[in-house]
């Protein structure tokens, strides 16, 4: 009697393949991903901080409301 097995998906084949990335390549890729996410987080925080500082000082860059005003208003509300 033969066992019934499901065919491997492409992801499973890639994960089980010895032709894939080595451990050090995976680690390097994760480091690059972590650094990219950290930079994105810092830039986002800097933009929000500058916007809040601008608002606190009463500086109007555009006539009327700032384009970011509605976004931050909904986040704070």
C-alpha positions, -999 to 999 in steps of 0.1 A, spaced: 0 0 0 14 34 -9 10 65 12 -8 95 -4 12 127 -2 2 161 -13 25 177 -39 49 203 -26 41 240 -32 66 263 -48 73 278 -14 79 244 2 103 235 -27 122 267 -23 125 263 15 136 227 12 160 233 -17 197 231 -11 201 255 -41 187 284 -20 204 309 1 229 299 28 224 308 64 247 338 62 228 351 31 195 348 50 210 366 80 223 394 57 189 397 41 172 400 75 198 426 86 190 447 54 153 443 60 156 454 97 178 484 87 153 494 60 124 492 85 143 511 111 151 539 86 115 541 75 104 543 111 129 571 120 119 591 88 82 587 96 88 599 132 109 628 120 82 639 96 55 637 123 78 656 147 86 684 123 49 687 114 39 689 151 67 714 158 55 735 128 20 734 140 29 743 176 49 773 164 19 784 142 39 783 109 16 781 79 34 767 48 2 765 26 -28 788 26 -56 772 45 -51 738 62 -20 717 57 -24 686 35 -13 665 65 -38 682 89 -67 659 80 -46 628 83 -32 637 118 -66 650 129 -82 616 122 -53 598 139 -56 619 171 -94 619 172 
